Amino acid sequence: MALWIQAQQLKGDALHQMQALYGQHFPIEVRHYLAQWIESQPWDAIDVEKQQEEFKAKRLLESLIQELQRKAEHQMGEDGFLLKIKLGHYASQLKSAYDPCPMELVRCIKHILYTEQRLVQEASNVSSPGVGLTDGTPQKYQQINQAFEELRVMTQDTENDLRKLQHSQEYFIIQYQESLRIQAQMSSLASLPPAERVQRETSLQSRKATLEAWLTREANTLQKYRQDLAEKQQRTLALLRKQQTVIVDDELIQWKRRQQLAGNGGPPEGSLDILQSWCEKLADMIWQNRQQIRRVEHLTQQLPIPGPTEELLKELNGTVTDIISALVTSTFIIEKQPPQVLKTQTKFAATVRLLVGGKLNVHMNPPQVKATIINEQQAKALLKNENTRNDSSGEILNNNCVMEYHQTTGTLSAHFRNMSLKRIKRSDRRGAESVTEEKFTVLFESQFSVGGNELMFHVKTLSLPVVVIVHGSQDNNATATVLWDNAFSEPGRVPFVVPDKVTWPQLCEALNMKYKSEVQSDRGLSEENLVFLAQKAFSSSSNSPEDYRNMTMTWSQFNRESLPGRNFTFWQWFDGVIELMKKHLKAHWNDGAILGFLNKQQAQDMLLSKPNGTFLLRFSDSEIGGITIAWVAENPNKAGERMVWNLMPFTTKDFSIRSLADRISDLNHLLFLYPNQSKDEVFSRYCTPPNSKAVGDGYVKPEIKQVVKVEFSPPNSEQPGGNSNFMDHTASPNVNQQNSFAIYAPMSDPMLDAEGEFDLEETMDMARQVEEFLRQPSEPQWSGQQS
């Protein structure tokens, strides 16, 4: 069912909330008559924070105007005439309002659709609780909304009691004034004749006694009213504090945790609109109760009656001020975090938002927000409320921004679009800590008042930890620090404490999340992949996942200590795989063409059971960001024996010259992708189409092809010179790879080590040198032959 049809079925407060979304900025009639069109447009595809996407917003605005005009032209009859005029007027109105700022239209409609969806979902959850619920979240929302309803009733109840108290006190004061008037009349009786004086005095004394008795009783009643009202407000504030704990300490903290995990590739943290609506309801009710308490205080000052109420009111005033202060300071948050790996002299952005800013009218005097970078020790001192004024660990350019209020969405936020870290001041490092393990944070702070300067607030919030680098080569290790911190930090920690070791399953979850995000794939790391990683991390040979369940990995093992026999760490190897995949091999991973996480022995065991020409792709053990082709073929040096060969690993540099699909297509001895798929079926759609124009402009156009050179050395005999074959012409390989045109004389060295294994280190540079040579312009070689 269309969203608009469901929205029209809302009732009560939900219907009022939905109606409040519309006005001159976006008439409800436009929503009604263009409902289907509005709901089918890609509003979410536009990032309103990116100015470069404004052309998309402009296009949608123009389409909206055209749809309105088309709808107006199709109206017929008497009623249609009026509607035609009205829709035409709305088209002009919207064009005038949003033509200078089309992004505001996108922001407005996104907010409307999101709020309608939320209201419809909440209404359906109330009418059919438990239906279609999978994670308990809608029940939690329902509990929060029920608590708000209870608070509304309690606040309305205290408001009614307050009015009764006010009326009773006003009547009491009138009667008290009457008592004073009687007293004054009795004082003036001395001038009257004795007989008349006695008569009048008796009458006045009787009235006075009656009135004084009533005043005494009424004073006790008023005192009880005040006490009862104060106790009701005490209960309301207790429920408000409880509700605030649920929203701020549970829901908002969970949102921040999701935001942190999103930095590791987790799912997006989600919109803040629901949280803002809750926080605004809280702010509204807290403020109403604060005003009620102040009115009761005013009544007690107006008519002091000795009793315990005054102390209780003073306590309530302090409590409600604490509650609203906690709400304001807790809802000053970072909506868009600065990059956690922050390079100096590089532009970056961030967005800060005050969730209760619109409700408390903070935007009437827009506050300014300042950004400063501080180190770990300064962050600790800040949270201990120690004096850290003017302390910073660097200089950020363009670090001041005024908060802007967006009328259509009701959000108050500051968008820092062009910040840049000019310099950084590092602290003394501890032990083996490197510069890429030092954590900083961006401090955002602002100052403003609410309630006509009744309350002043100095709010601060810290970004997620950032690691500052000065060169791209540091990015790998900095990312490791960020990943470990995002994955394993605990809420409410002392900045920026993280455990030094974690269980292997915990690390697997973090690695899988990062991998899926970077490779942009639903195909994550399988249990077999994780076992391979465990074998690499712990130098183990066990193939059982259970053997690693209770094992722990330290930070040093993760990214300080090199893997045995290597000059790189576990993380550096894994990050190299990620970089290779996301830059060149995403499609092949998503197709399932890359097994990847296999060692040489596993590949051999798998391939020897398959026909000759079967191959697979696995990540290199010896080179960061390398992938190799392993294939099974006859041993040319021993008749009847089959062998598994491993091609020299390819890296990002290689694939920037020629793609994996093209390289596999070049090698005719590779026939089947493991277990039994034709290589053309898997890779042909990714191959570069042949160049139909080989010669043009007087130049011969060269073509790079992958060639694997093979030399045959029959057992106990010497290979005659000049008798080399090439792998694309034979199915019996003895590995030797060169990436060349195949126009150079074959190399005489077989490039095999003593065990017959391919020597990666000695041949890697050779192959790349040849490819680099081939990429050089060929004009000088041919210039003498050109006419």
ROVO-469609 format. One record per residue (C-alpha): residue in one letter; x, y, z. Coordinates in steps of 0.001 Angstrom, whole numbers, padded with zeros to 6 digits, always signed. Example, Ala and Ser with C-alpha at 12.3 -4.5 7.8 and 13.67 -1.06 7.14 Angstrom:
2
A+012300-004500+007800/S+013670-001060+007140/
! end
This chain:
787
M+000000+000000+000000/A+001267+003488-000878/L+002653+005451+002052/W+000266+008380+001525/I-002789+006103+001651/Q-001575+004705+004986/A-000741+008192+006289/Q-004307+009334+005653/Q-005523+006601+008016/L-003586+007987+010990/K-005571+009165+013975/G-005226+011373+017022/D-001789+012748+017860/A-000153+010897+014951/L-002521+012627+012492/H-001736+016028+014034/Q+001996+015310+013757/M+001571+014359+010113/Q-000462+017501+009338/A+002169+019656+011056/L+004706+018539+008435/Y+002956+020676+005811/G+002520+024389+005327/Q+003568+027127+002963/H+006993+025501+002580/F+005265+022416+001127/P+001443+022394+000830/I-000378+019209+001775/E-002357+019444-001484/V+000868+018931-003449/R+001597+015824-001390/H-001932+014538-002044/Y-002165+015071-005795/L+001440+014016-006542/A+001619+011212-003958/Q+002661+008449-006347/W+005187+010611-008173/I+006763+011914-004943/E+007164+008422-003469/S+008801+007077-006638/Q+011595+009668-006851/P+015195+008937-005676/W+015293+011502-002859/D+017592+009318-000746/A+020147+009124-003545/I+020985+012799-003021/D+023400+013738-000240/V+022259+017199+000832/E+025683+017862+002374/K+027455+017538-000995/Q+027178+020719-003011/Q+028225+018891-006173/E+024918+016994-006114/E+022850+020176-006342/F+022233+019568-010041/K+020283+016402-009121/A+018137+018421-006711/K+017597+021038-009403/R+016410+018359-011794/L+013934+016983-009253/L+012607+020470-008540/E+012034+021065-012251/S+010296+017683-012558/L+008082+018486-009579/I+007026+021813-011134/Q+006312+020092-014457/E+004218+017391-012731/L+002194+020037-010909/Q+001597+021998-014109/R+000624+018808-015970/K-001790+017892-013163/A-003296+021382-013277/E-003842+021261-017066/H-005786+017995-016789/Q-008382+019422-014396/M-011829+019780-015996/G-015223+021120-014919/E-016207+023695-012329/D-014377+022043-009424/G-011436+021338-011673/F-011161+025019-012542/L-010524+026005-008921/L-008071+023149-008428/K-006302+024111-011657/I-005741+027642-010323/K-004607+026334-006933/L-002106+023822-008349/G-000720+026416-010729/H-000259+028768-007788/Y+001578+026057-005833/A+003877+025401-008819/S+004868+029089-008893/Q+005188+029192-005111/L+007510+026175-004927/K+009613+027398-007854/S+010050+030771-006181/A+010875+029229-002793/Y+013309+026498-003859/D+014862+027686-007123/P+017701+029462-005262/C+018221+026464-002940/P+016958+023174-004469/M+018769+021143-001776/E+016256+022494+000759/L+013427+020898-001218/V+015199+017538-001075/R+015828+017967+002657/C+012158+018902+003188/I+010658+015970+001257/K+013089+013444+002773/H+012025+014637+006219/I+008317+014424+005314/L+008564+010904+003881/Y+010694+009645+006749/T+008337+011070+009398/E+005251+009702+007649/Q+006876+006287+007467/R+007737+006426+011173/L+004216+007494+012162/V+002646+004771+010029/Q+005008+002161+011462/E+004312+003260+015037/A+000564+003195+014382/S+000724-000303+012889/N+002796-001540+015839/V+000206-000203+018286/S-002733-001719+016383/S-001045-005100+015899/P+001735-005491+018484/G+004161-008272+017810/V+003297-008659+014116/G+006353-008751+011886/L+008775-007818+014662/T+012203-009371+014471/D+014544-007490+016769/G+012332-006039+019460/T+013012-002468+018372/P+009392-001538+017592/Q+008315-002818+021044/K+010989-000565+022548/Y+009606+002350+020562/Q+006136+001503+021772/Q+007309+001507+025398/I+008940+004900+024901/N+005782+006321+023324/Q+003646+004900+026133/A+005946+006549+028685/F+005549+009852+026843/E+001780+009473+026991/E+001990+008800+030721/L+004192+011880+031156/R+001762+013984+029152/V-001130+012908+031373/M+000889+013553+034548/T+002021+016973+033321/Q-001548+017892+032391/D-002718+016674+035812/T-000198+018881+037638/E-001204+021767+035370/N-004845+021337+036414/D-003850+021102+040087/L-001721+024210+039715/R-004653+026171+038322/K-006850+025021+041209/L-004122+026028+043657/Q-003835+029416+041976/H-007610+030001+042131/S-007760+028879+045775/Q-004864+031137+046694/E-006373+034104+044887/Y-009641+033588+046817/F-007654+033179+050063/I-005906+036522+049433/I-009254+038211+048767/Q-010599+036856+052068/Y-007409+037829+053848/Q-007825+041359+052503/E-011373+041278+053822/S-010016+040289+057225/L-007663+043263+057150/R-010531+045534+056166/I-012588+044293+059150/Q-009604+044914+061423/A-009325+048449+060070/Q-013061+049020+060638/M-012744+047837+064246/S-009892+050284+064801/S-012090+053156+063635/L-014932+052332+066049/A-013470+054507+068826/S-014946+057625+067280/L-018499+056216+067379/P-021006+056686+070235/P-020693+053836+072820/A-024009+052171+071961/E-023364+052119+068251/R-019744+051136+068827/V-020718+048095+070895/Q-023266+046990+068321/R-020857+047379+065411/E-017971+045857+067331/T-019942+042722+068174/S-020921+042269+064541/L-017384+042853+063261/Q-015798+040557+065841/S-018203+037792+064860/R-017338+038211+061186/K-013663+038432+062010/A-013694+035253+064083/T-015549+033374+061350/L-013161+034648+058673/E-010049+033930+060717/A-011218+030379+061330/W-011801+029943+057578/L-008392+031478+056798/T-006687+029093+059208/R-008403+026089+057660/E-007784+027368+054140/A-004102+028036+054889/N-003716+024412+055917/T-005594+023354+052810/L-003347+025507+050599/Q-000271+024086+052272/K-001559+020569+051605/Y-002309+021506+047977/R+001228+022790+047585/Q+002707+019706+049218/D+000595+017341+047100/L+001473+019258+043939/A+005181+019226+044787/E+005063+015469+045410/K+003266+014923+042075/Q+005928+016967+040335/Q+008566+014924+042119/R+007043+011750+040652/T+006815+013370+037199/L+010469+014398+037334/A+011457+010871+038392/L+009656+009457+035336/L+011179+012171+033133/R+014640+011257+034368/K+013930+007574+033720/Q+012656+008329+030215/Q+015687+010505+029559/T+017949+007674+030663/V+016287+005322+028176/I+016597+007811+025307/V+019952+009445+026005/D+021869+006729+027867/D+020463+003794+025895/E+019127+004775+022455/L+021526+007661+021758/I+024525+005696+023033/Q+023489+002781+020802/W+023288+005197+017847/K+026793+006439+018659/R+028020+002853+018862/R+026487+002106+015461/Q+028185+005235+014150/Q+031499+003966+015494/L+031052+000518+013945/A+030061+002174+010665/G+033624+003516+010659/N+034730-000129+010443/G+032304-000861+007637/G+029255-001745+009732/P+025738-000826+008605/P+024877+002911+008591/E+023984+004301+012002/G+020582+005430+010754/S+018722+008708+010845/L+018608+010917+013925/D+015036+012022+013224/I+013361+009599+015655/L+015888+010385+018371/Q+015405+014096+017766/S+011620+013773+018031/W+012015+011976+021372/C+014537+014487+022673/E+012279+017361+021635/K+009331+015773+023457/L+011535+015399+026517/A+012705+019005+026286/D+009117+020192+025907/M+007887+018271+028944/I+010901+019136+031090/W+010411+022795+030248/Q+006683+022621+031032/N+007423+021056+034408/R+010126+023618+035094/Q+007667+026418+034383/Q+005102+024763+036668/I+007635+024510+039501/R+008556+028157+039040/R+004890+029185+039139/V+004434+027268+042394/E+007529+029021+043757/H+006001+032352+042747/L+002760+031448+044548/T+004670+030553+047732/Q+006530+033857+047572/Q+003262+035662+047000/L+001706+033996+050048/P+004320+032547+052404/I+002913+029757+054552/P+005433+028065+056853/G+005983+024397+056043/P+008245+021853+054263/T+007053+022807+050772/E+009647+025533+050249/E+012563+023133+050718/L+010921+020569+048468/L+010347+023190+045753/K+013983+024270+045955/E+015015+020618+045523/L+012618+020207+042582/N+013980+023324+040902/G+017516+021966+041210/T+016438+018556+039892/V+014607+019904+036846/T+017556+022175+036021/D+019919+019181+036246/I+017641+017142+033981/I+017407+019781+031265/S+021148+020507+031516/A+021915+016819+031044/L+019561+016664+028062/V+021058+019710+026340/T+024671+018656+026861/S+023975+015027+025854/T+022170+015963+022640/F+025007+018129+021323/I+026396+015419+019063/I+028532+014830+015975/E+026213+013766+013176/K+029007+013337+010627/Q+032374+012385+012113/P+035645+013819+010794/P+037801+011175+009048/Q+039469+008940+011608/V+042662+008778+009589/L+043379+012457+009223/K+046116+013666+006904/T+047662+017071+007498/Q+047135+019768+004868/T+044070+017927+003559/K+040526+019273+003512/F+037973+017444+005666/A+034397+017943+006869/A+032217+017282+009905/T+028668+018092+011052/V+027578+018887+014604/R+023896+018877+015615/L+021902+019963+018658/L+018879+017672+018826/V+016847+019998+021077/G+017977+023250+019459/G+014729+023903+017582/K+012455+023102+020519/L+014377+025378+022915/N+014586+028177+020304/V+018374+028224+020438/H+018330+029252+016762/M+016807+032628+017660/N+020371+033652+018522/P+022444+031186+016471/P+025445+029943+018457/Q+028919+029491+017021/V+030759+026160+017240/K+034544+025908+017455/A+036630+022837+016541/T+039978+022058+018203/I+042235+019015+018023/I+043426+017634+021362/N+045452+014605+022408/E+044538+011683+024639/Q+045790+013284+027872/Q+043919+016516+027178/A+040744+014545+026483/K+041097+012744+029828/A+041564+016059+031643/L+038542+017494+029869/L+036278+014661+031037/K+037565+015138+034607/N+036514+018816+034344/E+040100+019908+034785/N+041025+023283+033364/T+042062+022731+029761/R+041125+026129+028357/N+043067+027013+025215/D+044843+023636+025247/S+045231+022097+021813/S+047579+019768+019983/G+047503+021397+016597/E+046018+024063+014415/I+042834+023551+012389/L+041991+026047+009667/N+038346+027127+009131/N+037469+025773+012561/N+034566+028118+013404/C+031017+027661+012148/V+027622+029152+013000/M+024786+026704+013631/E+022012+026932+011031/Y+018346+026139+011556/H+016579+024229+008777/Q+012920+025148+008960/T+011698+022207+006907/T+013339+019532+009060/G+013537+021379+012358/T+017257+020621+012704/L+019882+022924+014175/S+023357+022005+012968/A+026777+023339+012062/H+028377+022051+008844/F+032178+022344+008811/R+032904+021882+005115/N+036466+023102+004618/M+038515+022317+007696/S+042177+021468+007295/L+044751+020363+009859/K+047639+022720+009327/R+050002+021251+011909/I+050027+018673+014692/K+051928+018593+017965/R+052736+015054+019031/S+053274+013935+022606/D+056034+011692+023912/R+055365+008102+022823/R+055239+005173+025213/G+057504+002145+024687/A+057024+000570+021270/E+054173+002910+020309/S+054532+004388+016815/V+053131+007678+015531/T+050291+005760+013876/E+049188+004445+017285/E+048854+007920+018831/K+045204+008963+019100/F+043780+012471+018966/T+040210+013748+018960/V+038449+016794+017547/L+036730+018783+020310/F+033619+020720+019273/E+032322+023302+021738/S+029706+026041+021828/Q+027924+028357+024233/F+024318+029555+024233/S+021384+030411+026471/V+017789+029189+026581/G+014585+030618+028015/G+015500+034270+027558/N+018932+033901+029148/E+017458+031978+032090/L+019948+029153+031611/M+023418+029345+030077/F+025056+026264+028577/H+028647+025557+027587/V+028434+022320+025574/K+031278+020110+024376/T+031520+016877+022436/L+034466+014766+021314/S+034847+013048+017966/L+035790+009423+017610/P+039568+008965+017965/V+041572+010164+014977/V+045074+009158+013940/V+047046+011937+012275/I+049332+011067+009358/V+051561+013205+007179/H+052093+010736+004332/G+049953+008176+002531/S+052400+005395+003441/Q+051209+005688+007059/D+047575+005045+006147/N+047796+001259+006518/N+049015+001277+010133/A+046751+004195+011078/T+043747+002250+009791/A+044738-000677+012030/T+044688+001593+015096/V+041274+002959+014146/L+039817-000475+013395/W+040970-001888+016754/D+039611+001128+018638/N+036234+001176+016858/A+035738-002551+017265/F+036797-003084+020863/S+036319+000166+022806/E+033621+000169+025476/P+031011+002911+026106/G+031979+005350+028834/R+035667+004443+028686/V+038501+006700+029761/P+039900+008204+026515/F+041046+006187+024585/V+041516+002967+026477/V+041077-000283+024549/P+041877-003868+025538/D+045362-005027+024590/K+044025-008433+023551/V+040720-009784+022247/T+039334-013211+021465/W+039788-014556+017963/P+035990-014643+017273/Q+035782-010945+018219/L+038570-010087+015803/C+036980-012237+013091/E+033779-010229+013367/A+035698-006958+012967/L+037761-008264+010025/N+034691-009618+008251/M+032822-006336+008719/K+035745-004363+007300/Y+036268-006753+004396/K+032613-006798+003284/S+032422-003016+003446/E+035623-002321+001535/V+034949-004940-001137/Q+031274-003845-001230/S+030066-007398-001158/D+027497-009520+000625/R+029985-012358+000321/G+031989-012077+003506/L+034700-014254+004960/S+033631-017885+005250/E+034546-020155+008143/E+037262-021696+005952/N+038653-018226+005202/L+038756-017404+008917/V+040523-020685+009701/F+043167-019761+007101/L+043588-016344+008763/A+043875-018015+012179/Q+046575-020334+010844/K+048470-017299+009546/A+047965-015268+012728/F+048913-018022+015187/S+051369-019981+012984/S+049146-023007+013418/S+048349-025950+011159/S+044998-026903+012699/N+042029-026915+010330/S+039397-027013+013096/P+037572-023740+013854/E+036972-024972+017411/D+040698-024896+018124/Y+040679-021094+017737/R+037454-020257+019617/N+039190-019514+022917/M+042422-018140+021518/T+043254-014463+021964/M+045183-012069+019787/T+047126-009123+021160/W+047558-005758+019520/S+051249-006555+019062/Q+050412-009744+017166/F+047894-007813+015108/N+050063-004934+013907/R+053404-004636+015702/E+055181-007949+015314/S+055985-009287+011859/L+054638-012675+010837/P+057217-015474+011115/G+059654-015332+008209/R+058074-012148+006812/N+058760-008434+007043/F+055118-007433+007488/T+052432-007830+010158/F+049195-009799+010063/W+047144-006627+009519/Q+049437-005311+006800/W+048992-008566+004886/F+045198-008549+005353/D+044877-004861+004447/G+046941-005522+001320/V+044347-008106+000284/I+041547-005584+000891/E+043276-002896-001189/L+043864-005311-004064/M+040276-006547-004003/K+038527-003184-003804/K+040654-001610-006536/H+040685-004403-009099/L+038960-007643-008148/K+035598-006829-006521/A+033553-008274-009346/H+035519-011529-009379/W+035160-011957-005612/N+031410-011344-005831/D+031185-013927-008629/G+032900-016470-006384/A+035795-016757-008824/I+038445-016049-006178/L+038976-018546-003377/G+041822-016386-002117/F+042443-017552+001414/L+044392-020741+000714/N+047986-021735+001273/K+050152-023437-001324/Q+049616-026937+000089/Q+045837-026556+000209/A+045804-025374-003404/Q+047917-028360-004426/D+045655-030861-002659/M+042568-029358-004285/L+043971-029148-007817/L+045583-032597-008059/S+042135-034182-007977/K+041064-032172-011031/P+041828-032412-014778/N+044891-030733-016244/G+044332-027034-016955/T+042229-026526-013821/F+043324-023408-011943/L+042384-021319-008918/L+043242-017910-007530/R+044777-017548-004091/F+046364-014670-002173/S+050129-014658-001966/D+051654-015624+001378/S+054892-013838+000651/E+053829-010501-000804/I+051465-007837+000536/G+048507-007365-001801/G+049513-010168-004153/I+047343-012789-005825/T+048671-015824-007678/I+047293-018356-010145/A+047829-021998-009233/W+047120-024647-011866/V+047608-028360-012427/A+049491-029750-015461/E+051881-032503-016530/N+055439-032372-015254/P+057476-031847-018452/N+060538-033291-016760/K+058911-036531-015636/A+056512-038377-017872/G+053210-039382-016291/E+053630-037104-013280/R+051343-034158-012642/M+052317-031018-010788/V+050728-027870-009398/W+052365-024646-010516/N+052110-021207-008917/L+052492-018110-011038/M+054379-015117-009693/P+051908-012990-007677/F+050179-010072-009366/T+049703-006806-007468/T+047733-003604-007927/K+050532-002266-010102/D+050209-005249-012443/F+046436-004944-012771/S+046705-001245-013559/I+048575-002378-016690/R+046441-005387-017646/S+043390-006765-015897/L+043128-010201-014295/A+040500-011326-016812/D+042727-010319-019742/R+045742-012066-018242/I+043799-015301-017698/S+042427-015062-021235/D+045992-014739-022566/L+047075-018025-020973/N+045660-020814-023111/H+046807-023562-020785/L+044339-022318-018150/L+041105-024115-019040/F+038833-024567-016035/L+038318-022446-012961/Y+038196-024703-009911/P+036204-026854-009504/N+034960-027221-013098/Q+033842-023951-014710/S+035015-022951-018131/K+037254-019915-017766/D+035460-018129-020612/E+032142-018578-018866/V+033552-016844-015766/F+035935-014206-017112/S+035054-013406-020740/R+032574-010649-019893/Y+035342-008750-018066/C+037885-008973-020894/T+038928-005932-022880/P+037339-006010-026364/P+039908-006489-029176/N+041112-003317-030846/S+039650-003264-034334/K+041998-000515-035507/A+045488-001908-035081/V+047268+000613-037302/G+046560+004329-037430/D+048283+007700-037828/G+051396+006038-039131/Y+052090+004156-035904/V+051983+000455-035186/K+049887+000036-032056/P+051527-002459-029649/E+049447-004825-027590/I+050444-006143-024176/K+049828-009817-023580/Q+050480-012140-020680/V+053021-014808-021640/V+054413-017556-019432/K+057721-018920-020718/V+058411-022622-020240/E+061638-024513-020808/F+061549-028289-021186/S+064354-030244-019567/P+063780-033973-020077/P+065082-036160-017215/N+068820-037015-017454/S+069302-035031-020633/E+070303-031493-021404/Q+067839-029134-023041/P+069100-027937-026433/G+069390-024187-026720/G+066784-022162-028569/N+064120-024794-028078/S+061882-022989-025596/N+058136-023108-025840/F+055512-020757-024549/M+052711-021665-022213/D+050039-020310-024522/H+051136-022915-027072/T+051491-025923-024794/A+049642-027656-022013/S+052707-028992-020172/P+054199-026168-018150/N+057400-025710-016273/V+056866-022312-014670/N+058578-019242-015870/Q+056581-016079-016373/Q+057328-012899-018231/N+054825-010201-019072/S+056027-009231-022541/F+055302-008966-026238/A+057041-012348-026737/I+059503-010679-029135/Y+062614-011079-026967/A+064920-014075-026874/P+063999-016430-024044/M+065975-016226-020831/S+068365-019134-020314/D+067830-019441-016530/P+064938-021686-015548/M+064202-019460-012499/L+063412-022427-010295/D+064847-022987-006836/A+066421-026248-005635/E+063057-027777-004776/G+061580-026918-008144/E+059487-024119-006597/F+059025-020811-008344/D+061377-018179-006846/L+059090-015157-006395/E+061615-012671-005087/E+064135-013058-007942/T+061617-012879-010760/M+059188-010243-009509/D+061349-007251-010365/M+062316-008731-013720/A+058718-009063-014858/R+057823-005572-013789/Q+060890-004076-015455/V+059840-005653-018735/E+056294-004293-018430/E+057575-000829-017502/F+059863-000956-020530/L+056982-001882-022793/R+054917+001041-021535/Q+057569+003546-022627/P+056908+005455-025899/S+058216+003565-028893/E+058798+006519-031274/P+062620+006609-030994/Q+062856+002936-032031/W+060650+003420-035080/S+061443+006992-036060/G+064090+005940-038548/Q+061606+003810-040456/Q+058887+006436-040767/S+058496+008241-044000/
! end
